[in-house]
Amino acid sequence: MNDVHILLKAFFINTYNQNQTVMAHRITDTCIFCGACEPECPVTAISPGEDSYIINEALCVDCVGHHSEPACVAVCPGESIIKV
C-alpha cells in the first residue's frame, strides 16, 4: 500500500465518521521505544522518532472501521498511548 493510498483511506474514514467523534492518540514521553505499536496501526500513522514512537494525529482514526478498540493502546506495554 503506497502513501497516497494510505492518506486517501484515512481521509475517507474520517469523512465517513464525521458525525462520530474520532479522536487521535498521542505517545507520551514514557514510551520505551519497544516498537510494539507500529505494526498494529491499520493506517500506518505510527513511526519511530528520535527517542520514542510518534503518532501522526492527522492520520490516526482511532482504529474506527478496523478494530473494536485502538490497537496501539492494547499492545503498549508501558501504557504510554493516550487520547488527545
RAHUGI-V766506 format. One record per residue. N is the residue number from 1. OMEGA is omega in radians with two decimals (* if undefined). D_FIRST is the distance of its C-alpha to the first C-alpha in Angstrom with 1 decimal. Layout:
n=(N & N)
omega=(OMEGA & OMEGA)
d_first=(D_FIRST & D_FIRST)
This chain:
n=(1 & 2 & 3 & 4 & 5 & 6 & 7 & 8 & 9 & 10 & 11 & 12 & 13 & 14 & 15 & 16 & 17 & 18 & 19 & 20 & 21 & 22 & 23 & 24 & 25 & 26 & 27 & 28 & 29 & 30 & 31 & 32 & 33 & 34 & 35 & 36 & 37 & 38 & 39 & 40 & 41 & 42 & 43 & 44 & 45 & 46 & 47 & 48 & 49 & 50 & 51 & 52 & 53 & 54 & 55 & 56 & 57 & 58 & 59 & 60 & 61 & 62 & 63 & 64 & 65 & 66 & 67 & 68 & 69 & 70 & 71 & 72 & 73 & 74 & 75 & 76 & 77 & 78 & 79 & 80 & 81 & 82 & 83 & 84)
omega=(-3.12 & -3.06 & -3.13 & 3.13 & 3.13 & 3.13 & 3.12 & 3.13 & 3.11 & 3.13 & -3.10 & 3.07 & 3.11 & 3.11 & 3.13 & -3.08 & -3.05 & 3.10 & 3.09 & 3.09 & 3.08 & -3.08 & 3.09 & 3.07 & 3.11 & 3.08 & -3.08 & -3.12 & 3.06 & 3.12 & 3.14 & 3.06 & -3.10 & 3.11 & -3.11 & -3.05 & -2.98 & -3.10 & -3.12 & -3.07 & -3.10 & 3.14 & 3.14 & 3.12 & -3.09 & 3.11 & 3.13 & 3.02 & -3.14 & -3.08 & -3.13 & 3.07 & -3.08 & 3.04 & 3.04 & -3.03 & 3.08 & 3.14 & -3.06 & 3.14 & 3.10 & -3.12 & 3.09 & -3.11 & -3.11 & -3.09 & 3.13 & 3.08 & 3.12 & -3.05 & -3.11 & 3.13 & -3.10 & -3.07 & -3.08 & -3.11 & -3.11 & -3.08 & -3.05 & -3.09 & -3.08 & 3.01 & 3.07 & *)
d_first=(0.0 & 3.8 & 6.8 & 8.4 & 6.3 & 6.8 & 10.3 & 11.1 & 10.4 & 12.6 & 15.1 & 15.6 & 16.0 & 18.5 & 20.2 & 20.6 & 22.1 & 24.3 & 27.4 & 26.4 & 26.5 & 23.0 & 23.7 & 21.6 & 22.4 & 23.7 & 24.3 & 28.0 & 29.9 & 30.7 & 27.2 & 28.0 & 24.8 & 24.1 & 20.3 & 20.4 & 18.6 & 15.4 & 13.7 & 15.0 & 13.4 & 11.1 & 9.9 & 10.0 & 13.2 & 15.1 & 15.7 & 18.9 & 21.7 & 25.0 & 26.8 & 24.5 & 21.0 & 20.1 & 18.5 & 17.4 & 19.6 & 18.2 & 14.8 & 16.5 & 17.1 & 19.5 & 17.3 & 18.9 & 17.5 & 15.8 & 18.8 & 22.6 & 22.8 & 20.9 & 19.3 & 19.7 & 23.4 & 24.0 & 23.1 & 24.6 & 27.8 & 29.4 & 28.9 & 27.6 & 25.2 & 26.9 & 26.3 & 27.1)
